[in-house]
Amino acid sequence: MEIKTPTDQHRKLSTISDGTRLGMSEDSASQFRQRQQQQQTHRRYSFREELFQLFASITAHCYKQLANAERSIWERLFWLLALILEAATLVAIIVSAWGKFTANPLITTLHDTIYPIEHVPFPAISLCNNNRISRTAALRYAETLAQRDTQRRNTSYFLDQIALLGKLYDYDFENLHQMTKFQEFLDLHDVSNATGMYSTLETLAKLSPRCEDMLLRCFWKSIELPCMLRNDMIEVRRTQYGFCCTFNFIGHNEDNEIHPPPYYLDVTGPEMGLVLLLNGSTNDYFYNLFNNIGFNLQIFNPNEVPDITAGGVSEQFIHLGTETFIRVDAITINSEPDVLGYSREKVMMDTVDTVVPPHYLLCTFILGSAALWGSTAPVWNVLAQERQCVFRNELLKYGSVYGRSNCVATCRIRSVLALCECVPFFMSTATNVGSKSVTICNLQHIACLNKYKIKWSTVITDIVQIPGLEKEMEESLLCPDCLPSCSDSKYQITASALPLIPSNRDGFSITAGIGDVRDVSVVRIFFGQPETWMYKQNVAYYWFEIFSNFGGMFGIMAGMSLITLMECVYFVGRQFGLMFMTRSWSAATSQRKQRKPILPLLQ
């Protein structure tokens, strides 16, 4: 007979009891073990343990002092305040550095001091007679109107009325009632054959002095060329002074045609540029725009329309009986393609409820105190990086190539159309409006044009709040899209004039055959030197330079690196994962509590 010890009996009973429990409900036992593992997991991954573990193992400096059990609570608070102060100092430095970078993202440097002048296009020339209405043409037009008048008024009467058309140049008016009556007469008796309506453009084109009469001789590189033959040197184009004789002005003309590439000059000197012999025709003066006798010469970029308010136009007055030497010096600015990565204009971005800089403040505040998890940085404005210029191949709606003057002209036309419902005759609508069906301003629009004359002559691209100048800002023409060109050629002139005397030489002379030189002028436009300066505009800092600068600040101030950033990201992601697991475990626990208990089969 076998005698069993109490220990063996207890082990047997325990085995039977465990086996009985497993046999009774294997599912319940499995759930019980899973619940125990979840409880152990929940206890293992507590936030406090995770936080102190990160403190002890993070690669950044001084954080392990917060997790050192040998430190007192006062020492830990000291290190926490030191870390917060260091974080605030680093943020101030980063914000200051970023503000300076965004304020000046581009840099312009002198790239070449001997840039060949043959690579710079010769400037465009616009020559306008101060007499805007020819007396001969006005007399011919007055005779035509007198023949069509049913009241049989004489030619002298209509000659006085034609002088009112000169007000369409300067928007000045003295007798508005007289202008209105004369315009009503023109609408009835001077109808265009093409449109069946009166055309101010056609009338003033007929009354303007002819370039064929103004230009006696034209020379280019000491070679005499025909001045006004079709597709030759000089043509009639509309400018802000009306119909003028222009040279080397490419782009769109009245027929919306594209001109050939501009002229280039590879030699220098007064004899090798553009030389013009001008006829003053003082006996043909009828409406003098500047109350002076002579010519107005404008020098500007060949790709842009001459617009004084937009800048980039140099003016020179040409007196009769003189020989004027105009030396042109060019400066070229080229922009690198990397500049395209910046925005053309200023853009404001408001950052609200974000921690800045995110890769440092977020980690610092999390490590410093759990209470800072919900805190946010104050609201502040960040200036987006801007280049404040436009490339030639951008914004082609202003012409074949972009130009600041073209943009300003378009902006002004839109303003005139909106305020006076017409377009002045000297403003080309080929590229600005896109339609030739617009109304050309006539004498009935003079009052409206005079009212806003100052507004259209003052152009701004940005609204600046200056105390005391609020009214001036409101009365200016706002053209925010009209930024300077990123790649451009700037022209500066130096003029000198000498009295013109008759030439007695038997050889070549530009004034040969002219006995009285008091009514003529000679103009010489030339490059002053064979080389010029070329500036290059480029980004001030590339991305790797900014990355290096900011990385150095983080390393010196906080001893942080990309590894520290990855540790912070891993810690935050881990906490979110634990929060999700905790919520799932809580939901499962609540569901089990709602179930009915399973009665054991065996006690």
VENQUI-V750192 format. One record per pair of residues at least 12 apart in sequence whose C-alpha atoms are under 6 Angstrom apart, sorted by the first residue. I is the first residue (numbers start at 1). GAP is how many residues later the second one is. D is the distance in whole Angstrom. If there is no record, write none. Layout:
# VENQUI-V750192
{{I;GAP;D} {I;GAP;D}}
This chain:
# VENQUI-V750192
{{52;15;5} {55;12;6} {59;505;6} {60;499;6} {60;500;5} {61;498;6} {80;288;6} {102;283;5} {105;435;5} {106;432;6} {106;433;4} {106;434;5} {107;430;6} {107;431;6} {107;432;6} {107;433;5} {108;428;6} {108;429;4} {109;426;6} {109;427;6} {110;425;5} {111;423;6} {111;424;5} {111;425;6} {112;421;6} {112;422;5} {113;420;4} {114;417;5} {114;418;6} {115;416;5} {115;417;5} {115;418;6} {116;415;5} {117;413;5} {117;414;5} {118;147;5} {118;148;4} {121;143;5} {122;141;6} {122;142;5} {123;177;6} {123;178;5} {123;179;6} {124;123;6} {124;124;5} {124;125;5} {124;175;6} {124;176;5} {124;177;6} {124;178;5} {125;121;5} {125;122;5} {125;173;6} {125;174;5} {126;119;6} {126;120;4} {126;171;6} {126;172;5} {127;117;6} {127;118;5} {127;169;6} {127;170;5} {128;116;5} {128;167;6} {128;168;5} {129;166;5} {130;158;6} {130;159;5} {130;164;6} {130;165;5} {131;154;6} {131;156;5} {131;157;4} {132;76;6} {132;155;6} {133;74;5} {133;75;5} {133;153;6} {133;154;5} {134;73;6} {134;74;6} {134;75;5} {134;150;6} {134;151;6} {134;152;6} {135;149;5} {135;150;6} {135;151;5} {137;70;5} {138;69;6} {142;13;5} {142;16;5} {142;17;5} {143;12;5} {171;275;6} {171;279;5} {179;264;6} {180;264;6} {183;260;6} {201;224;5} {211;34;6} {214;64;5} {214;65;5} {215;63;5} {216;61;5} {216;62;6} {217;59;6} {217;60;5} {218;57;6} {218;58;5} {219;55;6} {219;56;5} {220;53;6} {220;54;5} {221;51;4} {221;52;5} {222;49;6} {222;50;5} {234;12;5} {234;13;5} {238;188;5} {239;187;6} {240;186;6} {242;184;5} {248;14;6} {249;53;5} {250;52;6} {250;53;6} {256;174;6} {268;259;5} {270;254;6} {270;256;6} {273;252;6} {273;253;4} {274;250;6} {274;251;5} {275;248;6} {275;249;5} {276;246;6} {276;247;5} {277;244;6} {277;245;5} {278;242;5} {278;243;5} {279;241;5} {280;239;5} {280;240;5} {294;24;6} {294;25;5} {294;26;6} {295;22;6} {295;23;5} {296;21;5} {297;18;6} {297;19;5} {298;16;6} {298;17;5} {299;14;6} {299;15;5} {300;13;5} {304;99;5} {304;101;6} {304;102;6} {305;100;6} {305;101;6} {307;98;6} {310;95;5} {320;199;6} {320;200;5} {320;201;5} {321;179;5} {321;196;6} {321;197;4} {321;198;6} {321;199;6} {321;200;5} {322;176;5} {322;177;4} {322;178;5} {322;199;5} {323;174;6} {323;175;5} {323;177;6} {323;198;6} {323;199;5} {323;200;6} {324;172;6} {324;173;4} {324;199;5} {325;170;6} {325;171;5} {325;199;5} {326;168;6} {326;169;4} {326;198;6} {326;199;5} {327;166;5} {327;167;5} {327;199;5} {327;200;6} {327;201;5} {328;164;6} {328;165;5} {328;198;6} {328;199;5} {328;200;6} {329;162;6} {329;163;5} {330;160;6} {330;161;5} {331;158;6} {331;159;5} {331;202;6} {332;156;6} {332;157;4} {332;202;5} {333;154;5} {333;155;5} {333;201;6} {333;202;5} {333;203;6} {334;153;4} {334;202;5} {335;151;6} {335;152;6} {335;201;6} {335;202;5} {336;202;6} {342;43;6} {342;44;5} {342;45;6} {343;43;5} {344;42;6} {344;43;5} {344;44;5} {344;45;6} {345;41;6} {345;43;5} {346;40;6} {347;37;6} {348;35;6} {349;33;6} {350;31;5} {352;27;5} {353;23;5} {354;22;6} {355;21;5} {355;22;5} {363;205;6} {389;94;5} {389;95;5} {389;96;5} {389;97;5} {390;95;5} {390;96;5} {391;94;6} {391;95;5} {399;32;6} {404;78;5} {404;80;5} {407;75;5} {410;22;5} {420;28;6} {422;17;5} {422;18;5} {422;19;5} {423;17;5} {423;18;5} {424;16;6} {424;17;5} {425;15;6} {455;20;5} {455;21;5} {455;22;6} {456;21;6} {458;18;5} {458;19;6} {459;17;6} {459;18;5} {460;18;5} {461;17;6} {461;18;5} {461;19;4} {462;18;6}}
